[in-house]
């Protein structure tokens, strides 16, 4: 391991003789959030975080110089065989390093209301209520991209009001009474002052917690959990690629990727017919268009970048939302660093290059909506393992999914029409060119926000976890984040997942101390 690793992270052999109260499998956003909250709530808790990866970078990639942007497309892995019917579809890669996907995430953190959480147990929704504020504060949730170098108030007001006035022209749009309800919520990290910007990064929190609590927190790297072993309804040991961990009296939290949790549970408990089923997530429609500066209101001679968020529901009952980014960049050379830092979609050099022509304002629309499995043993979407223990992912896009995807496309173009307000626009095509005609397809074939493989419910016969996210048939195993969501909803899951593990930490801390 590198010098940084040896300062903060450990090998499994270094902790083998220690006992822990909590063992967290995964050092990404949910594992780090649970760990941080538990250290606050229980002054005596000892926690072991077990991470399959190692150290890559010490921050969110956009908190570093733009030269790091290519990492997002170079370090991902897909440690599974995709067996779905449409070979063009697949889930986006995992990031096998401490911090996981949250090293690269776009930082949208909308808070769903009860109507946007169908099929959730009432007790699960109720448990989140005291934690929303704390989770939002922890993530550094704020509602504007404004900061020195991005004087965006004029454009934000113009686009917000234009979209609000045009909601009636968008078939799926959620009605609202205040234009400011369209402002996006973004996670800018802990203790970031208003005049600065830094996307939330779990590895920063984790390292700070290691420094603050060296006797109570250990993080083991290069130890991928391969199998869970249970006796009498309790996890007793965890087999990893670095050796076996004896669980003792610890509570175990699955804070790894939703797919990964499904693989692990299917490999560990092959006789359970439900684990890994009900796989669901988000399909996506992407559209970029640009408007000549003479046909856009409120533009200035400085960078203006704004982000709006519009939620919706189709007549099919499925949920969707659209991320909306509008950028005018009149001085690209001067604004390079600040634009890269704040852009929600700065995942590739090509994405950043989209905003470099000062003669245009660019509108980027990213619509996400639900594709669904079924919460039973016969689900057509699932994850599992084959006869040799290799991970498999299977997704079938049913006619209902395809119909809904068309609705998402229509929504995306309706929003584009409202925001461009009849101007002569150009659309970006797959090869990066701008043309007066829209692309033939705006579908993005990377599936995201996998959910549901260990879904919650009140009945052990029809669900895998209870409303507290405890596995029904294992007294000391819990799930974190999207893996326990009965449905993905439309919203980005991070705020909800962090709120959920905050609620779980409070519950476990109270029970241990009680």
Order of alpha helices (4+ residues) and beta strands (2+ residues): alpha-beta-alpha-beta-alpha-beta-beta-beta-beta-alpha-alpha-beta-alpha-beta-alpha-beta-beta-beta-beta-beta-alpha-beta-beta-beta-alpha-alpha-beta-beta-beta-alpha-beta-beta-beta-beta-alpha
